[in-house]
Amino acid sequence: MSTVVNDTVKEKVGEYLETALGKPVDLAPLPDSTPLNTLGLDSLLTISVLVTLLEDAGVDLGEHADSLVTPSTLGDLYALAGRFLAEPEEQAPAAAPSAAEPREHNDQLAYYQAKLAYEIDSADLQDALDAGQDLVVVDGRSSESYAAGHIPGAVSIPHRSISQDSLAGLSRAPLYVTYCDGIGCNASTKTAIKLATAGFRVKELIGGLDWWKRDGHPIEGHAAADHTHHATCGC
Protein backbone atom coordinates (compact mmCIF):
# COMPACT_ATOMS: atom_id res chain seq x y z
CA MET A 1 0.00 0.00 0.00
CA SER A 2 1.44 3.37 -1.01
CA THR A 3 1.08 6.41 1.21
CA VAL A 4 0.63 9.99 0.07
CA VAL A 5 3.36 12.18 1.63
CA ASN A 6 2.42 15.85 1.41
CA ASP A 7 4.28 19.02 2.34
CA THR A 8 2.67 19.10 5.79
CA VAL A 9 4.07 15.66 6.61
CA LYS A 10 7.52 16.67 5.36
CA GLU A 11 7.41 19.81 7.49
CA LYS A 12 6.53 17.69 10.51
CA VAL A 13 9.49 15.40 9.81
CA GLY A 14 11.69 18.49 9.65
CA GLU A 15 10.45 19.57 13.08
CA TYR A 16 11.27 16.16 14.57
CA LEU A 17 14.77 16.24 13.10
CA GLU A 18 15.43 19.79 14.30
CA THR A 19 14.31 18.84 17.81
CA ALA A 20 16.53 15.74 17.85
CA LEU A 21 19.59 17.51 16.41
CA GLY A 22 19.09 20.81 18.22
CA LYS A 23 19.63 22.87 15.06
CA PRO A 24 17.76 23.94 11.91
CA VAL A 25 17.54 21.37 9.12
CA ASP A 26 16.78 22.29 5.49
CA LEU A 27 15.23 19.20 3.91
CA ALA A 28 14.05 20.86 0.70
CA PRO A 29 17.17 20.15 -1.41
CA LEU A 30 17.75 16.66 -0.01
CA PRO A 31 16.64 13.57 -1.99
CA ASP A 32 14.60 10.86 -0.29
CA SER A 33 17.62 8.54 -0.54
CA THR A 34 19.62 10.71 1.89
CA PRO A 35 20.91 8.47 4.74
CA LEU A 36 19.81 9.77 8.15
CA ASN A 37 23.30 9.35 9.57
CA THR A 38 24.61 11.97 7.13
CA LEU A 39 22.28 14.44 8.86
CA GLY A 40 23.92 13.69 12.21
CA LEU A 41 21.44 11.12 13.49
CA ASP A 42 22.98 8.12 15.24
CA SER A 43 20.89 4.99 15.87
CA LEU A 44 19.58 6.21 19.24
CA LEU A 45 18.54 9.62 17.91
CA THR A 46 16.80 7.87 15.01
CA ILE A 47 14.89 5.67 17.47
CA SER A 48 14.04 8.78 19.50
CA VAL A 49 12.60 10.49 16.40
CA LEU A 50 10.63 7.37 15.52
CA VAL A 51 9.18 7.00 19.02
CA THR A 52 8.23 10.69 19.16
CA LEU A 53 6.55 10.47 15.75
CA LEU A 54 4.52 7.42 16.81
CA GLU A 55 3.57 9.02 20.12
CA ASP A 56 2.30 12.15 18.36
CA ALA A 57 0.27 9.99 15.99
CA GLY A 58 -1.23 8.03 18.89
CA VAL A 59 0.20 4.76 17.58
CA ASP A 60 0.15 1.66 19.79
CA LEU A 61 3.80 0.51 19.67
CA GLY A 62 2.84 -3.00 20.74
CA GLU A 63 0.22 -3.32 18.00
CA HIS A 64 2.60 -2.28 15.23
CA ALA A 65 5.89 -3.64 16.62
CA ASP A 66 6.13 -6.45 14.04
CA SER A 67 5.58 -4.13 11.06
CA LEU A 68 7.83 -1.24 12.05
CA VAL A 69 11.36 -1.02 10.70
CA THR A 70 13.82 1.57 11.96
CA PRO A 71 14.22 4.16 9.16
CA SER A 72 17.65 4.54 7.58
CA THR A 73 16.93 7.17 4.92
CA LEU A 74 14.91 10.36 4.70
CA GLY A 75 12.47 8.55 2.41
CA ASP A 76 11.92 5.85 5.04
CA LEU A 77 11.08 8.54 7.60
CA TYR A 78 8.72 10.30 5.17
CA ALA A 79 6.95 7.00 4.51
CA LEU A 80 6.44 6.33 8.22
CA ALA A 81 5.25 9.87 8.84
CA GLY A 82 2.90 9.68 5.88
CA ARG A 83 1.55 6.35 7.07
CA PHE A 84 0.70 7.52 10.58
CA LEU A 85 0.45 11.34 10.44
CA ALA A 86 -1.38 11.99 7.16
CA GLU A 87 -5.03 12.93 7.40
CA PRO A 88 -7.37 9.99 6.69
CA GLU A 89 -8.56 11.46 3.35
CA GLU A 90 -4.96 11.87 2.22
CA GLN A 91 -4.06 8.23 2.74
CA ALA A 92 -4.45 5.63 0.04
CA PRO A 93 -7.39 3.26 0.44
CA ALA A 94 -6.63 0.26 2.60
CA ALA A 95 -6.15 -3.02 0.80
CA ALA A 96 -8.94 -5.53 1.08
CA PRO A 97 -8.30 -7.89 3.99
CA SER A 98 -7.03 -11.29 2.99
CA ALA A 99 -8.15 -14.53 4.51
CA ALA A 100 -6.42 -15.04 7.84
CA GLU A 101 -3.87 -17.80 7.89
CA PRO A 102 -4.39 -20.36 10.64
CA ARG A 103 -1.97 -19.91 13.53
CA GLU A 104 0.55 -22.69 13.57
CA HIS A 105 1.35 -24.41 16.84
CA ASN A 106 5.03 -23.60 16.46
CA ASP A 107 4.26 -19.90 16.03
CA GLN A 108 2.33 -19.95 19.28
CA LEU A 109 5.19 -21.65 21.10
CA ALA A 110 7.65 -19.12 19.66
CA TYR A 111 5.46 -16.29 20.92
CA TYR A 112 5.37 -17.63 24.47
CA GLN A 113 9.10 -18.36 24.43
CA ALA A 114 9.78 -14.81 23.25
CA LYS A 115 7.73 -13.42 26.14
CA LEU A 116 9.94 -15.27 28.61
CA ALA A 117 13.07 -14.25 26.69
CA TYR A 118 12.21 -10.55 26.72
CA GLU A 119 10.18 -10.14 29.93
CA ILE A 120 10.63 -10.93 33.62
CA ASP A 121 8.17 -10.75 36.53
CA SER A 122 8.84 -9.31 39.97
CA ALA A 123 9.19 -12.70 41.68
CA ASP A 124 11.82 -13.90 39.20
CA LEU A 125 13.63 -10.57 39.39
CA GLN A 126 13.81 -10.77 43.19
CA ASP A 127 15.09 -14.36 42.95
CA ALA A 128 17.75 -13.26 40.45
CA LEU A 129 18.84 -10.40 42.71
CA ASP A 130 18.96 -12.68 45.75
CA ALA A 131 21.07 -15.15 43.78
CA GLY A 132 23.54 -12.41 42.84
CA GLN A 133 23.01 -12.75 39.11
CA ASP A 134 24.84 -10.26 36.92
CA LEU A 135 22.05 -7.82 36.14
CA VAL A 136 21.31 -4.12 36.42
CA VAL A 137 17.81 -2.84 37.19
CA VAL A 138 17.08 0.34 35.23
CA ASP A 139 14.42 2.88 36.17
CA GLY A 140 13.43 4.58 32.91
CA ARG A 141 11.17 7.20 34.51
CA SER A 142 12.07 10.78 35.40
CA SER A 143 14.66 11.45 38.10
CA GLU A 144 11.89 12.96 40.27
CA SER A 145 9.83 9.76 40.11
CA TYR A 146 12.95 7.73 40.87
CA ALA A 147 13.68 9.84 43.94
CA ALA A 148 10.13 9.35 45.24
CA GLY A 149 10.34 5.56 45.10
CA HIS A 150 12.32 2.94 43.21
CA ILE A 151 13.43 -0.68 43.34
CA PRO A 152 16.40 -0.98 45.75
CA GLY A 153 19.67 -0.89 43.85
CA ALA A 154 18.06 0.32 40.62
CA VAL A 155 19.91 2.95 38.59
CA SER A 156 18.08 5.97 37.21
CA ILE A 157 18.38 6.30 33.42
CA PRO A 158 15.42 8.40 32.23
CA HIS A 159 14.58 7.19 28.72
CA ARG A 160 14.41 10.75 27.40
CA SER A 161 18.05 11.32 28.36
CA ILE A 162 19.50 8.19 26.74
CA SER A 163 22.16 8.80 24.09
CA GLN A 164 25.35 7.16 22.90
CA ASP A 165 27.31 9.38 25.29
CA SER A 166 25.15 8.58 28.34
CA LEU A 167 25.53 4.85 27.70
CA ALA A 168 29.26 4.96 27.00
CA GLY A 169 30.27 4.05 30.55
CA LEU A 170 27.91 1.07 30.92
CA SER A 171 29.24 -2.49 30.81
CA ARG A 172 27.69 -4.75 28.20
CA ALA A 173 28.19 -7.85 30.35
CA PRO A 174 25.11 -7.65 32.62
CA LEU A 175 21.48 -8.22 31.74
CA TYR A 176 19.60 -4.92 32.01
CA VAL A 177 16.04 -5.07 33.40
CA THR A 178 13.99 -1.97 32.62
CA TYR A 179 10.90 -0.81 34.45
CA CYS A 180 8.55 2.17 34.81
CA ASP A 181 5.37 2.85 36.82
CA GLY A 182 3.38 -0.08 35.49
CA ILE A 183 1.02 -1.24 32.77
CA GLY A 184 -0.22 2.30 32.14
CA CYS A 185 3.28 3.56 31.32
CA ASN A 186 5.57 2.59 28.43
CA ALA A 187 8.80 4.24 29.62
CA SER A 188 10.23 0.78 30.31
CA THR A 189 9.56 -0.24 26.69
CA LYS A 190 11.18 2.93 25.34
CA THR A 191 14.18 2.37 27.61
CA ALA A 192 14.43 -1.27 26.50
CA ILE A 193 14.28 -0.26 22.82
CA LYS A 194 17.09 2.24 23.22
CA LEU A 195 19.30 -0.11 25.24
CA ALA A 196 18.71 -3.00 22.82
CA THR A 197 19.45 -0.73 19.86
CA ALA A 198 22.78 0.12 21.50
CA GLY A 199 23.61 -3.58 21.79
CA PHE A 200 22.76 -4.30 25.44
CA ARG A 201 20.96 -7.44 26.64
CA VAL A 202 17.59 -6.33 27.96
CA LYS A 203 14.43 -7.64 29.63
CA GLU A 204 11.36 -5.64 30.63
CA LEU A 205 9.79 -5.99 34.08
CA ILE A 206 6.14 -7.03 33.78
CA GLY A 207 3.86 -4.63 35.64
CA GLY A 208 6.66 -2.25 36.56
CA LEU A 209 6.98 -0.67 39.97
CA ASP A 210 3.25 -1.09 40.64
CA TRP A 211 3.35 -4.88 40.50
CA TRP A 212 6.72 -4.97 42.24
CA LYS A 213 5.01 -3.28 45.21
CA ARG A 214 1.84 -5.40 44.86
CA ASP A 215 3.99 -8.52 45.22
CA GLY A 216 5.28 -7.18 48.54
CA HIS A 217 8.81 -6.24 47.50
CA PRO A 218 10.48 -3.22 49.13
CA ILE A 219 11.14 0.16 47.58
CA GLU A 220 13.54 3.00 48.39
CA GLY A 221 12.94 6.75 48.18
CA HIS A 222 11.40 9.62 50.10
CA ALA A 223 7.86 8.22 49.53
CA ALA A 224 8.82 4.66 50.51
CA ALA A 225 7.10 5.02 53.89
CA ASP A 226 3.76 5.26 52.08
CA HIS A 227 4.22 1.77 50.65
CA THR A 228 2.11 -0.59 52.78
CA HIS A 229 0.57 -2.91 50.17
CA HIS A 230 1.39 -6.59 50.41
CA ALA A 231 0.10 -9.46 48.30
CA THR A 232 1.21 -13.04 47.85
CA CYS A 233 1.78 -14.17 44.29
CA GLY A 234 -0.44 -17.11 43.38
CA CYS A 235 1.95 -18.59 40.86
C-alpha positions as CSV (number, residue, x, y, z in Angstrom):
1,M,0.0,0.0,0.0
2,S,1.4,3.4,-1.0
3,T,1.1,6.4,1.2
4,V,0.6,10.0,0.1
5,V,3.4,12.2,1.6
6,N,2.4,15.8,1.4
7,D,4.3,19.0,2.3
8,T,2.7,19.1,5.8
9,V,4.1,15.7,6.6
10,K,7.5,16.7,5.4
11,E,7.4,19.8,7.5
12,K,6.5,17.7,10.5
13,V,9.5,15.4,9.8
14,G,11.7,18.5,9.6
15,E,10.4,19.6,13.1
16,Y,11.3,16.2,14.6
17,L,14.8,16.2,13.1
18,E,15.4,19.8,14.3
19,T,14.3,18.8,17.8
20,A,16.5,15.7,17.9
21,L,19.6,17.5,16.4
22,G,19.1,20.8,18.2
23,K,19.6,22.9,15.1
24,P,17.8,23.9,11.9
25,V,17.5,21.4,9.1
26,D,16.8,22.3,5.5
27,L,15.2,19.2,3.9
28,A,14.1,20.9,0.7
29,P,17.2,20.1,-1.4
30,L,17.8,16.7,0.0
31,P,16.6,13.6,-2.0
32,D,14.6,10.9,-0.3
33,S,17.6,8.5,-0.5
34,T,19.6,10.7,1.9
35,P,20.9,8.5,4.7
36,L,19.8,9.8,8.1
37,N,23.3,9.3,9.6
38,T,24.6,12.0,7.1
39,L,22.3,14.4,8.9
40,G,23.9,13.7,12.2
41,L,21.4,11.1,13.5
42,D,23.0,8.1,15.2
43,S,20.9,5.0,15.9
44,L,19.6,6.2,19.2
45,L,18.5,9.6,17.9
46,T,16.8,7.9,15.0
47,I,14.9,5.7,17.5
48,S,14.0,8.8,19.5
49,V,12.6,10.5,16.4
50,L,10.6,7.4,15.5
51,V,9.2,7.0,19.0
52,T,8.2,10.7,19.2
53,L,6.5,10.5,15.7
54,L,4.5,7.4,16.8
55,E,3.6,9.0,20.1
56,D,2.3,12.1,18.4
57,A,0.3,10.0,16.0
58,G,-1.2,8.0,18.9
59,V,0.2,4.8,17.6
60,D,0.2,1.7,19.8
61,L,3.8,0.5,19.7
62,G,2.8,-3.0,20.7
63,E,0.2,-3.3,18.0
64,H,2.6,-2.3,15.2
65,A,5.9,-3.6,16.6
66,D,6.1,-6.4,14.0
67,S,5.6,-4.1,11.1
68,L,7.8,-1.2,12.1
69,V,11.4,-1.0,10.7
70,T,13.8,1.6,12.0
71,P,14.2,4.2,9.2
72,S,17.6,4.5,7.6
73,T,16.9,7.2,4.9
74,L,14.9,10.4,4.7
75,G,12.5,8.5,2.4
76,D,11.9,5.8,5.0
77,L,11.1,8.5,7.6
78,Y,8.7,10.3,5.2
79,A,7.0,7.0,4.5
80,L,6.4,6.3,8.2
81,A,5.2,9.9,8.8
82,G,2.9,9.7,5.9
83,R,1.6,6.4,7.1
84,F,0.7,7.5,10.6
85,L,0.5,11.3,10.4
86,A,-1.4,12.0,7.2
87,E,-5.0,12.9,7.4
88,P,-7.4,10.0,6.7
89,E,-8.6,11.5,3.4
90,E,-5.0,11.9,2.2
91,Q,-4.1,8.2,2.7
92,A,-4.4,5.6,0.0
93,P,-7.4,3.3,0.4
94,A,-6.6,0.3,2.6
95,A,-6.1,-3.0,0.8
96,A,-8.9,-5.5,1.1
97,P,-8.3,-7.9,4.0
98,S,-7.0,-11.3,3.0
99,A,-8.2,-14.5,4.5
100,A,-6.4,-15.0,7.8
101,E,-3.9,-17.8,7.9
102,P,-4.4,-20.4,10.6
103,R,-2.0,-19.9,13.5
104,E,0.6,-22.7,13.6
105,H,1.4,-24.4,16.8
106,N,5.0,-23.6,16.5
107,D,4.3,-19.9,16.0
108,Q,2.3,-19.9,19.3
109,L,5.2,-21.6,21.1
110,A,7.7,-19.1,19.7
111,Y,5.5,-16.3,20.9
112,Y,5.4,-17.6,24.5
113,Q,9.1,-18.4,24.4
114,A,9.8,-14.8,23.3
115,K,7.7,-13.4,26.1
116,L,9.9,-15.3,28.6
117,A,13.1,-14.2,26.7
118,Y,12.2,-10.6,26.7
119,E,10.2,-10.1,29.9
120,I,10.6,-10.9,33.6
121,D,8.2,-10.7,36.5
122,S,8.8,-9.3,40.0
123,A,9.2,-12.7,41.7
124,D,11.8,-13.9,39.2
125,L,13.6,-10.6,39.4
126,Q,13.8,-10.8,43.2
127,D,15.1,-14.4,42.9
128,A,17.8,-13.3,40.4
129,L,18.8,-10.4,42.7
130,D,19.0,-12.7,45.7
131,A,21.1,-15.1,43.8
132,G,23.5,-12.4,42.8
133,Q,23.0,-12.8,39.1
134,D,24.8,-10.3,36.9
135,L,22.0,-7.8,36.1
136,V,21.3,-4.1,36.4
137,V,17.8,-2.8,37.2
138,V,17.1,0.3,35.2
139,D,14.4,2.9,36.2
140,G,13.4,4.6,32.9
141,R,11.2,7.2,34.5
142,S,12.1,10.8,35.4
143,S,14.7,11.5,38.1
144,E,11.9,13.0,40.3
145,S,9.8,9.8,40.1
146,Y,12.9,7.7,40.9
147,A,13.7,9.8,43.9
148,A,10.1,9.4,45.2
149,G,10.3,5.6,45.1
150,H,12.3,2.9,43.2
151,I,13.4,-0.7,43.3
152,P,16.4,-1.0,45.8
153,G,19.7,-0.9,43.9
154,A,18.1,0.3,40.6
155,V,19.9,2.9,38.6
156,S,18.1,6.0,37.2
157,I,18.4,6.3,33.4
158,P,15.4,8.4,32.2
159,H,14.6,7.2,28.7
160,R,14.4,10.8,27.4
161,S,18.1,11.3,28.4
162,I,19.5,8.2,26.7
163,S,22.2,8.8,24.1
164,Q,25.3,7.2,22.9
165,D,27.3,9.4,25.3
166,S,25.1,8.6,28.3
167,L,25.5,4.8,27.7
168,A,29.3,5.0,27.0
169,G,30.3,4.0,30.6
170,L,27.9,1.1,30.9
171,S,29.2,-2.5,30.8
172,R,27.7,-4.8,28.2
173,A,28.2,-7.9,30.3
174,P,25.1,-7.7,32.6
175,L,21.5,-8.2,31.7
176,Y,19.6,-4.9,32.0
177,V,16.0,-5.1,33.4
178,T,14.0,-2.0,32.6
179,Y,10.9,-0.8,34.5
180,C,8.6,2.2,34.8
181,D,5.4,2.9,36.8
182,G,3.4,-0.1,35.5
183,I,1.0,-1.2,32.8
184,G,-0.2,2.3,32.1
185,C,3.3,3.6,31.3
186,N,5.6,2.6,28.4
187,A,8.8,4.2,29.6
188,S,10.2,0.8,30.3
189,T,9.6,-0.2,26.7
190,K,11.2,2.9,25.3
191,T,14.2,2.4,27.6
192,A,14.4,-1.3,26.5
193,I,14.3,-0.3,22.8
194,K,17.1,2.2,23.2
195,L,19.3,-0.1,25.2
196,A,18.7,-3.0,22.8
197,T,19.5,-0.7,19.9
198,A,22.8,0.1,21.5
199,G,23.6,-3.6,21.8
200,F,22.8,-4.3,25.4
201,R,21.0,-7.4,26.6
202,V,17.6,-6.3,28.0
203,K,14.4,-7.6,29.6
204,E,11.4,-5.6,30.6
205,L,9.8,-6.0,34.1
206,I,6.1,-7.0,33.8
207,G,3.9,-4.6,35.6
208,G,6.7,-2.3,36.6
209,L,7.0,-0.7,40.0
210,D,3.2,-1.1,40.6
211,W,3.3,-4.9,40.5
212,W,6.7,-5.0,42.2
213,K,5.0,-3.3,45.2
214,R,1.8,-5.4,44.9
215,D,4.0,-8.5,45.2
216,G,5.3,-7.2,48.5
217,H,8.8,-6.2,47.5
218,P,10.5,-3.2,49.1
219,I,11.1,0.2,47.6
220,E,13.5,3.0,48.4
221,G,12.9,6.7,48.2
222,H,11.4,9.6,50.1
223,A,7.9,8.2,49.5
224,A,8.8,4.7,50.5
225,A,7.1,5.0,53.9
226,D,3.8,5.3,52.1
227,H,4.2,1.8,50.7
228,T,2.1,-0.6,52.8
229,H,0.6,-2.9,50.2
230,H,1.4,-6.6,50.4
231,A,0.1,-9.5,48.3
232,T,1.2,-13.0,47.9
233,C,1.8,-14.2,44.3
234,G,-0.4,-17.1,43.4
235,C,2.0,-18.6,40.9
